[in-house]
Amino acid sequence: MTSKEKKYAPIKMPAKKAGAQGNSKGGDEYEQNYRDSPTKKNQKGVKMQQEQMTNEDDIQFRGKVNKQTLAMDILREGYVQSYIDFFYITQPDFNEGDKDNMERYSVSMVLEKEDKLLNLKRDLINAEEATRYLFTDKTPAIEGYFKLAETFFEEYQDYKIAAFFYKRCISIAKDCEEKQLEGRGKLGYGKCFDRQGKTDDAIEILQKSLEEAEENQLESIVELISRELITIYKKVAQGFEKGDNESINEALFFYEKCLEVAKKADREEDEGDICHKMGQLYFKNQNYNRSIEYQRKYLEINLPINSEEGKQRQMEAHASLAKCYLKLNMNDEAQNHLERYIEHAEKLHLNNAQSDAALHLATLYAQKGNIPKSLDYYKQHFDGARTEKADKKDRKLVDRARVTLGIAKANANIDKYIELVKNSDKDIYKLLEWKAKKDK
């Protein structure tokens, strides 16, 4: 107990002599002597000290707002759990070697502000008050701790404290069999582990929580947990995408996990995106047949979507399928997907995309010996690059397309020229003679 908190026992007054009461003079002398006695002086000093202590207490507990005064206020009001929570939050152990404590220490500095401290005190007390036995409905208590958890998660990014409160939400919800709120708490708890870099723990928590939510038919919780799991699996998979074949296989493993969650949760858009990504990775691994399998699924999911975004996704699928078929020398199938690609590009006025596909088709038709059709697509290749909007126009692409078209036109007429030369026996020598003279 500090010096300010000491309680002084009152000093007893000295007993008067029996004769003093009947003798006025003797009584006056006694009073005078008593006022001047050391005992009276000591009592005055004690009284002044007590008054000073009270004034300081008033300043400390009623005028100043800081962590210490508010903690004492909470305790004096009888909220023991809130006092423990408040102390734990605002006065973390500072250890430079501990990253978690460093982060919590920086958050505690933010909590030095009066309004933050007062809000924290209020929220802790409100939540604890709602947990007391006289309230049969514990939903307000759970919501109170959710408010605290979300404040530390979103506003302060203190995921350790947020997890602490999410865990309390889970505990209270479990006791009163509030399955929906329990599932919501487990979602938040798992997210805290992910944000702390403990991905394996987060996946384990969320996967188990998803199974429980499915078992209890909590559709909204299944939706939320599935979305979070998909995000985490994607993040992990993306970390392996740029490596060697072994790393790509790891990425495919996590995308497969991601795909399972998307299918269970009936998240078709996510399922399509994952199939497209897996198809690209199988292409990178030169497994073209598997790539085709996933790109077809991507196309199948997006075919019913008639929006601009849906059409662009269909274009992505057609382009990917065409690339796979070209690698497998299945030119007819590649040609079919490229033509579908161009149709969508024309409707969406994506001239650069149209130009690129036209070049591939021109090459395919040239290989088949269909020169007129090939020349049509070479022209389309040039026109697409030339007519693109100014902010998207690629000058180098336009120049290359112009040269390519020129070569194609020359190639289209070269056979006629050669045939003409072959059949011009009478004029060939005159032509050569004229050329020889000109060169001299």
C-alpha positions as CSV (number, residue, x, y, z in Angstrom):
1,M,0.0,0.0,0.0
2,T,1.4,3.4,-1.0
3,S,1.8,6.4,1.4
4,K,-1.2,8.0,-0.3
5,E,-3.4,5.0,0.5
6,K,-2.5,4.7,4.2
7,K,-5.3,5.2,6.7
8,Y,-4.4,7.0,9.8
9,A,-6.1,6.1,13.1
10,P,-7.4,9.2,14.9
11,I,-5.3,10.3,17.9
12,K,-7.3,10.2,21.1
13,M,-7.9,13.3,23.1
14,P,-6.2,13.4,26.5
15,A,-8.7,12.9,29.4
16,K,-9.5,15.9,31.5
17,K,-8.8,15.9,35.3
18,A,-11.9,15.5,37.5
19,G,-11.4,18.9,39.2
20,A,-11.1,20.7,36.0
21,Q,-14.7,20.6,35.1
22,G,-15.8,22.3,38.4
23,N,-13.0,24.9,38.3
24,S,-13.4,27.5,35.6
25,K,-9.9,28.8,36.0
26,G,-8.4,25.4,36.1
27,G,-10.4,24.5,33.0
28,D,-9.2,27.6,31.1
29,E,-5.6,26.7,32.0
30,Y,-6.1,23.2,30.8
31,E,-7.6,24.3,27.4
32,Q,-4.7,26.7,26.9
33,N,-2.1,24.1,27.8
34,Y,-3.8,21.5,25.6
35,R,-3.9,23.8,22.5
36,D,-0.1,24.4,22.9
37,S,0.7,20.8,23.7
38,P,2.8,18.6,21.2
39,T,-0.2,16.2,21.0
40,K,-2.5,18.9,19.6
41,K,0.2,20.0,17.2
42,N,0.7,16.4,16.0
43,Q,-3.1,16.1,15.5
44,K,-3.1,19.2,13.3
45,G,-0.3,17.9,11.2
46,V,-2.1,14.6,10.7
47,K,-5.2,16.4,9.7
48,M,-3.4,18.5,7.2
49,Q,-1.6,15.3,5.8
50,Q,-5.0,13.6,5.5
51,E,-6.5,16.6,3.7
52,Q,-3.5,16.7,1.4
53,M,-3.8,13.0,0.6
54,T,-7.5,13.3,-0.2
55,N,-6.8,16.2,-2.5
56,E,-4.1,14.2,-4.3
57,D,-6.4,11.2,-4.6
58,D,-9.0,13.5,-6.1
59,I,-6.5,14.7,-8.7
60,Q,-5.4,11.1,-9.4
61,F,-8.7,9.4,-9.6
62,R,-11.0,12.2,-10.7
63,G,-9.0,14.6,-12.7
64,K,-6.2,12.6,-14.4
65,V,-6.9,9.8,-16.9
66,N,-4.2,7.2,-17.3
67,K,-3.7,3.5,-17.3
68,Q,-3.1,3.2,-13.6
69,T,-6.0,5.4,-12.5
70,L,-8.5,3.7,-14.8
71,A,-7.3,0.2,-13.7
72,M,-8.0,1.2,-10.1
73,D,-11.4,2.6,-11.0
74,I,-12.3,-0.7,-12.7
75,L,-11.2,-2.7,-9.7
76,R,-13.0,-0.4,-7.2
77,E,-16.2,-0.8,-9.2
78,G,-16.0,-4.5,-8.7
79,Y,-15.1,-5.7,-12.3
80,V,-12.3,-8.1,-11.6
81,Q,-12.2,-9.7,-15.0
82,S,-12.2,-6.3,-16.7
83,Y,-9.3,-5.2,-14.4
84,I,-7.2,-8.2,-15.4
85,D,-8.0,-7.7,-19.1
86,F,-7.3,-3.9,-18.9
87,F,-3.9,-4.5,-17.2
88,Y,-2.9,-7.3,-19.6
89,I,-3.8,-5.1,-22.6
90,T,-2.3,-1.8,-21.5
91,Q,0.9,-3.0,-19.8
92,P,2.5,-5.7,-21.9
93,D,5.9,-7.1,-21.0
94,F,8.4,-5.3,-23.2
95,N,11.1,-7.6,-24.6
96,E,13.1,-6.4,-27.7
97,G,13.7,-10.0,-28.8
98,D,10.0,-10.8,-28.9
99,K,8.2,-9.6,-32.0
100,D,4.7,-10.2,-30.6
101,N,5.6,-8.1,-27.5
102,M,7.1,-5.4,-29.6
103,E,3.9,-5.1,-31.6
104,R,1.8,-5.1,-28.5
105,Y,4.1,-2.5,-26.9
106,S,3.5,-0.2,-29.9
107,V,-0.3,-0.7,-29.5
108,S,-0.1,0.1,-25.8
109,M,1.5,3.4,-26.8
110,V,-1.5,4.2,-28.9
111,L,-3.7,3.3,-25.9
112,E,-2.0,6.1,-23.9
113,K,-4.6,8.5,-25.4
114,E,-7.4,9.3,-23.0
115,D,-10.3,8.6,-25.3
116,K,-8.9,5.2,-26.2
117,L,-8.4,4.3,-22.6
118,L,-11.9,5.4,-21.6
119,N,-13.4,3.5,-24.6
120,L,-11.5,0.4,-23.6
121,K,-12.7,0.7,-20.0
122,R,-16.3,1.2,-21.0
123,D,-16.3,-1.8,-23.5
124,L,-14.6,-4.1,-21.0
125,I,-17.1,-3.2,-18.2
126,N,-20.1,-3.5,-20.5
127,A,-19.1,-6.9,-21.7
128,E,-18.3,-8.2,-18.2
129,E,-21.6,-6.8,-16.9
130,A,-23.5,-8.7,-19.5
131,T,-21.9,-12.0,-18.4
132,R,-23.2,-11.9,-14.9
133,Y,-25.6,-14.6,-13.7
134,L,-28.7,-12.4,-13.4
135,F,-28.7,-12.1,-17.2
136,T,-29.9,-15.3,-18.8
137,D,-29.3,-14.1,-22.4
138,K,-25.6,-14.0,-22.9
139,T,-25.8,-12.7,-26.5
140,P,-25.0,-9.1,-25.4
141,A,-21.9,-10.4,-23.6
142,I,-20.7,-12.3,-26.6
143,E,-21.4,-9.2,-28.9
144,G,-19.5,-7.1,-26.4
145,Y,-16.4,-9.2,-26.6
146,F,-16.8,-9.4,-30.4
147,K,-16.7,-5.6,-30.4
148,L,-13.4,-5.7,-28.5
149,A,-11.9,-8.4,-30.7
150,E,-12.8,-6.6,-33.9
151,T,-11.4,-3.3,-32.6
152,F,-8.1,-4.9,-31.9
153,F,-8.1,-6.8,-35.2
154,E,-9.1,-4.0,-37.5
155,E,-8.1,-0.8,-35.8
156,Y,-4.9,-1.8,-34.0
157,Q,-3.9,-4.9,-35.9
158,D,-3.1,-6.5,-32.5
159,Y,-4.0,-10.0,-33.5
160,K,-2.8,-11.5,-30.2
161,I,-5.3,-9.5,-28.2
162,A,-8.0,-10.0,-30.8
163,A,-7.5,-13.8,-30.6
164,F,-7.7,-13.5,-26.8
165,F,-11.2,-12.0,-27.1
166,Y,-12.4,-14.2,-29.9
167,K,-11.5,-17.2,-27.8
168,R,-13.6,-15.8,-25.0
169,C,-16.5,-15.3,-27.4
170,I,-16.2,-19.0,-28.4
171,S,-16.2,-20.1,-24.7
172,I,-19.3,-18.2,-23.8
173,A,-21.1,-19.1,-27.0
174,K,-20.3,-22.8,-26.4
175,D,-21.6,-22.7,-22.8
176,C,-25.0,-21.2,-23.9
177,E,-25.1,-23.3,-27.1
178,E,-25.1,-20.4,-29.5
179,K,-23.7,-22.3,-32.6
180,Q,-23.9,-19.3,-34.9
181,L,-21.9,-17.1,-32.6
182,E,-19.4,-19.9,-31.8
183,G,-18.8,-20.4,-35.5
184,R,-18.3,-16.6,-36.0
185,G,-15.8,-16.6,-33.1
186,K,-13.8,-19.5,-34.6
187,L,-13.6,-17.7,-37.9
188,G,-12.1,-14.6,-36.2
189,Y,-9.8,-16.8,-34.1
190,G,-8.4,-18.5,-37.2
191,K,-8.0,-15.2,-39.0
192,C,-5.8,-14.0,-36.1
193,F,-3.4,-16.9,-36.5
194,D,-3.2,-16.3,-40.3
195,R,-2.4,-12.6,-39.7
196,Q,0.3,-13.6,-37.3
197,G,2.0,-15.7,-40.0
198,K,0.9,-19.0,-38.3
199,T,-0.7,-20.3,-41.5
200,D,-0.7,-24.0,-40.7
201,D,-2.5,-23.3,-37.4
202,A,-5.0,-21.0,-39.2
203,I,-5.8,-23.7,-41.8
204,E,-6.2,-26.3,-39.1
205,I,-8.6,-24.1,-37.1
206,L,-10.6,-23.0,-40.0
207,Q,-10.8,-26.4,-41.7
208,K,-12.2,-28.0,-38.4
209,S,-14.6,-25.0,-37.9
210,L,-15.8,-25.4,-41.5
211,E,-16.7,-29.1,-40.9
212,E,-18.5,-28.2,-37.7
213,A,-20.5,-25.4,-39.5
214,E,-21.5,-27.8,-42.3
215,E,-22.6,-30.4,-39.7
216,N,-24.7,-27.8,-37.9
217,Q,-26.0,-26.4,-41.3
218,L,-24.8,-22.9,-40.6
219,E,-24.9,-21.7,-44.2
220,S,-23.7,-18.1,-43.5
221,I,-20.8,-19.3,-41.4
222,V,-19.9,-21.9,-44.0
223,E,-19.8,-19.1,-46.6
224,L,-17.5,-16.9,-44.5
225,I,-15.1,-19.6,-43.4
226,S,-14.9,-21.0,-47.0
227,R,-14.1,-17.5,-48.3
228,E,-11.3,-17.1,-45.8
229,L,-9.9,-20.6,-46.4
230,I,-9.8,-20.0,-50.2
231,T,-7.9,-16.7,-49.6
232,I,-5.3,-18.5,-47.4
233,Y,-4.9,-21.4,-49.8
234,K,-4.5,-19.1,-52.7
235,K,-1.9,-17.0,-50.8
236,V,0.1,-20.2,-50.0
237,A,-0.1,-21.5,-53.5
238,Q,1.0,-18.2,-55.1
239,G,4.2,-18.5,-53.0
240,F,5.2,-21.6,-55.0
241,E,4.1,-20.6,-58.5
242,K,7.4,-19.1,-59.7
243,G,9.6,-22.0,-58.7
244,D,10.7,-25.1,-60.4
245,N,8.5,-28.1,-61.2
246,E,8.6,-29.3,-57.6
247,S,7.4,-25.9,-56.4
248,I,4.7,-25.8,-59.0
249,N,3.5,-29.2,-57.8
250,E,3.3,-27.7,-54.3
251,A,1.2,-24.8,-55.7
252,L,-1.1,-27.3,-57.5
253,F,-1.6,-29.2,-54.2
254,F,-2.8,-26.1,-52.4
255,Y,-5.0,-25.0,-55.4
256,E,-6.5,-28.5,-55.2
257,K,-7.3,-27.9,-51.5
258,C,-8.7,-24.5,-52.5
259,L,-10.9,-26.1,-55.2
260,E,-12.3,-28.7,-52.7
261,V,-13.5,-25.8,-50.4
262,A,-15.0,-23.8,-53.3
263,K,-17.0,-26.9,-54.5
264,K,-18.3,-27.7,-51.0
265,A,-19.4,-24.1,-50.5
266,D,-20.9,-23.9,-54.0
267,R,-18.7,-20.9,-54.9
268,E,-18.7,-21.4,-58.6
269,E,-16.9,-18.2,-59.5
270,D,-14.0,-19.1,-57.2
271,E,-14.1,-22.6,-58.6
272,G,-13.7,-21.2,-62.1
273,D,-10.8,-19.0,-61.2
274,I,-8.9,-21.8,-59.5
275,C,-9.5,-24.1,-62.5
276,H,-8.0,-21.4,-64.8
277,K,-5.0,-21.0,-62.5
278,M,-4.4,-24.8,-62.3
279,G,-4.7,-25.0,-66.1
280,Q,-2.0,-22.4,-66.5
281,L,0.3,-24.2,-64.1
282,Y,-0.2,-27.6,-65.8
283,F,0.7,-25.8,-69.1
284,K,3.8,-24.5,-67.5
285,N,4.7,-28.0,-66.4
286,Q,4.0,-29.1,-70.1
287,N,1.1,-31.3,-69.0
288,Y,-1.1,-30.0,-71.8
289,N,-3.9,-32.6,-71.5
290,R,-4.4,-31.8,-67.8
291,S,-4.3,-28.1,-68.7
292,I,-7.1,-28.6,-71.2
293,E,-9.2,-30.4,-68.6
294,Y,-9.1,-27.5,-66.2
295,Q,-9.5,-24.8,-68.9
296,R,-12.5,-26.6,-70.2
297,K,-14.1,-26.5,-66.8
298,Y,-13.2,-22.8,-66.5
299,L,-15.0,-22.2,-69.9
300,E,-18.0,-24.3,-68.9
301,I,-18.5,-22.3,-65.7
302,N,-18.3,-18.9,-67.5
303,L,-20.3,-19.8,-70.7
304,P,-23.7,-18.9,-69.1
305,I,-22.4,-15.5,-68.0
306,N,-23.3,-12.8,-70.7
307,S,-21.8,-9.8,-69.0
308,E,-18.7,-8.1,-70.3
309,E,-16.6,-9.7,-67.5
310,G,-18.1,-13.1,-68.4
311,K,-17.1,-12.7,-72.0
312,Q,-13.6,-11.7,-71.1
313,R,-13.3,-14.9,-69.0
314,Q,-14.5,-16.9,-71.9
315,M,-11.8,-15.3,-74.1
316,E,-9.2,-16.3,-71.5
317,A,-10.4,-19.9,-71.6
318,H,-10.4,-20.0,-75.4
319,A,-6.9,-18.5,-75.6
320,S,-5.6,-21.0,-73.1
321,L,-7.2,-23.9,-74.9
322,A,-5.9,-22.8,-78.3
323,K,-2.3,-22.6,-76.9
324,C,-2.6,-26.2,-75.5
325,Y,-4.0,-27.5,-78.8
326,L,-1.2,-25.8,-80.8
327,K,1.4,-27.5,-78.5
328,L,-0.3,-30.8,-79.3
329,N,-0.4,-30.0,-83.0
330,M,-4.2,-30.3,-82.9
331,N,-4.6,-27.3,-85.3
332,D,-8.3,-27.7,-86.0
333,E,-9.3,-27.5,-82.3
334,A,-6.9,-24.5,-81.9
335,Q,-8.5,-22.8,-84.9
336,N,-12.0,-23.3,-83.4
337,H,-11.1,-21.7,-80.1
338,L,-9.2,-18.8,-81.8
339,E,-12.2,-18.0,-83.9
340,R,-14.5,-17.9,-80.8
341,Y,-11.9,-15.7,-79.2
342,I,-12.0,-13.2,-82.1
343,E,-15.8,-13.1,-82.0
344,H,-15.8,-12.0,-78.4
345,A,-13.0,-9.5,-79.0
346,E,-14.9,-7.9,-81.8
347,K,-18.1,-7.5,-79.7
348,L,-16.1,-6.0,-76.8
349,H,-14.0,-3.8,-79.2
350,L,-10.8,-5.2,-77.9
351,N,-8.8,-4.5,-81.0
352,N,-5.3,-5.5,-79.7
353,A,-6.7,-8.9,-78.6
354,Q,-8.5,-9.3,-81.9
355,S,-5.2,-8.5,-83.7
356,D,-3.2,-11.1,-81.8
357,A,-5.7,-13.9,-82.4
358,A,-6.0,-13.0,-86.1
359,L,-2.2,-13.4,-86.5
360,H,-2.4,-17.0,-85.1
361,L,-5.3,-17.8,-87.3
362,A,-3.6,-16.4,-90.4
363,T,-0.6,-18.6,-89.6
364,L,-2.8,-21.7,-89.2
365,Y,-4.6,-21.1,-92.5
366,A,-1.3,-20.5,-94.3
367,Q,-0.1,-23.9,-93.0
368,K,-3.2,-25.5,-94.4
369,G,-2.5,-23.8,-97.8
370,N,-5.6,-21.7,-97.6
371,I,-3.8,-18.5,-98.7
372,P,-6.9,-16.3,-99.3
373,K,-8.3,-17.0,-95.8
374,S,-4.8,-16.5,-94.4
375,L,-4.5,-13.1,-96.1
376,D,-7.9,-12.0,-94.7
377,Y,-6.7,-12.7,-91.2
378,Y,-3.4,-10.9,-91.8
379,K,-5.4,-7.9,-92.9
380,Q,-7.5,-8.2,-89.7
381,H,-4.3,-8.5,-87.7
382,F,-3.1,-5.2,-89.1
383,D,-6.5,-3.4,-88.9
384,G,-6.9,-4.5,-85.3
385,A,-3.6,-3.0,-84.2
386,R,-4.0,0.1,-86.3
387,T,-7.5,1.0,-85.1
388,E,-7.0,0.4,-81.3
389,K,-7.7,3.4,-79.1
390,A,-4.9,5.9,-78.7
391,D,-4.3,5.2,-75.1
392,K,-3.9,1.4,-75.8
393,K,-2.4,1.5,-79.2
394,D,1.0,-0.2,-79.5
395,R,3.1,1.5,-82.2
396,K,5.5,-1.4,-82.4
397,L,2.7,-3.9,-82.9
398,V,1.2,-1.7,-85.7
399,D,4.6,-1.6,-87.5
400,R,5.1,-5.4,-87.1
401,A,1.6,-6.0,-88.4
402,R,2.2,-3.8,-91.4
403,V,5.4,-5.7,-92.3
404,T,3.7,-9.1,-91.7
405,L,0.8,-8.1,-94.0
406,G,3.2,-7.0,-96.7
407,I,5.1,-10.3,-96.6
408,A,1.8,-12.2,-96.7
409,K,0.7,-10.3,-99.8
410,A,4.0,-11.0,-101.4
411,N,3.8,-14.6,-100.6
412,A,0.2,-14.8,-101.9
413,N,1.4,-13.5,-105.3
414,I,4.8,-15.2,-105.5
415,D,3.4,-18.4,-107.1
416,K,1.7,-16.4,-109.8
417,Y,4.9,-14.5,-110.5
418,I,7.0,-17.6,-110.7
419,E,4.4,-19.2,-113.0
420,L,4.5,-16.1,-115.2
421,V,8.2,-16.2,-115.4
422,K,8.2,-19.9,-116.3
423,N,5.8,-19.4,-119.2
424,S,7.6,-16.4,-120.6
425,D,10.2,-18.2,-122.6
426,K,10.1,-15.7,-125.4
427,D,10.5,-12.7,-123.2
428,I,12.8,-14.0,-120.6
429,Y,16.1,-13.5,-122.5
430,K,15.1,-9.9,-123.4
431,L,14.2,-9.3,-119.8
432,L,17.6,-10.6,-118.7
433,E,19.5,-8.6,-121.3
434,W,17.7,-5.5,-120.3
435,K,18.5,-6.1,-116.6
436,A,22.2,-6.7,-117.5
437,K,22.5,-3.5,-119.4
438,K,20.8,-1.5,-116.6
439,D,23.3,-2.8,-114.0
440,K,26.3,-1.7,-116.1
